[in-house]
Amino acid sequence: MTPTHPYDNSYEPPALIVDVTIIHPTNRKKIFMKGKIDTGADGTVIPLDAAGKLGLIPASEIRYSDFLQHTGTLKTYFSHITLDSFRFEFVEVAAAPRRTVLIGRDILN
């Protein structure tokens, strides 16, 4: 069986990378990005600059702890997210300084 999305070996360990569209929920502006599937992440995280370019409005703040034991707070935003033909509406995502979307269990479940 061949996976529809092969693992990207440029990550250590290799990661499943998918095409993601982030959509502003009211004005419908879109950004197309790569997303990393992370079954260990509780929630989905988008790049901070994508939230700014789309003009997303902060909804709340969350506390986080990453795999390196760094902790802090991140602002959250509501957006629509599409992965292939799957569309997830009004997903509350966090925004952090990163280059790709991190797809967490909030969407994967």
N, C-alpha and C positions, 0 to 999 in steps of 0.2 A: 504494500500500500504506500503510495507516494503522498506526502503531505502537500496540501495546497499552498502552504506558506513554509518554505524551507527555513531552517535555522540560519541565522547570520553568524558566521564564525568570527567576525571582527569583535564580538563581545566575549568576555571571559567570565563565566562559561558562556558558550553559544546561546543565543536567545532567539525566540520566535518574534519576528518583526512583521507588522501588518500596516497597510495603508489606513490612515485615520482622517476623517473630516471632522473638524470642530466647527459648529454652527452657532452663531448668536441666536438665542431663542426668539427675539422679537424682530430684529432688522434683517435676519437671514444672511448676514455676512458670513463667509466661509474661509477657512484656512485648511489646506491639505498638508498633512505631515506623516511622518513615520511614527509608529507606536510599538513599544516593547511590551509583550505579554509578560506579566509578573504575577504568578499565582501566590506569591508571598506578600503582596501589597494589599492592604485593606481597601484602599481607595485609589481612584484614578487621579493622576497629576498631569497637568498640561504645562507647557512652557510659559513662564511669566510674560514674555514678550508677545506670545499669541493672545493672551487675555487682553493685553493692552491694544494690540492691533485690531482686535474684534470689538473693542469698547465694552467688554463685559463689566457688569456692575458687581462689586463685592457683595456677597450674601452674608458671610460670617467668617469666623476664624476657627481653626482647629489646631490642636497640639499634635505634633508628630514626633516619632522616633524612627530613625532609619537603621539600615543593617550595620552601619558603623557606630551605632549608639549615639549619633548626634540627635539633639532634641531642639525644638523650637515651635514657632507658630507659623501657619500659612493662611493666607486669605483663601476663601472658597468663592466659587462663582457657579451659576447655573448655565448650562449649555446643552446643546444636542450633540451627540457623538454618533458617527457612523463608522462601522467596520464592515467592509465588503457590503453585503446587502442588508445588514442588521443596523437598525436605527434605534438609539436610546435617547429618549426625550427628557429634558429637564433633569439632567444628571448634575448633582452637585460635585464639582471637581475642585481640587486644590490647584494652586499655581505656584510654581517654584522655578528658580533659575536653572533650566535644563534645556537640552536641544530637541528631545523627542518626547512624545506622550508616553506616560507609564500607565498601562491598562491594568487596573487592579480588580479584586474580587467583586467590587460593587457592580461592575459591568459583567464580569465573567460568570457570576452566579446567575 
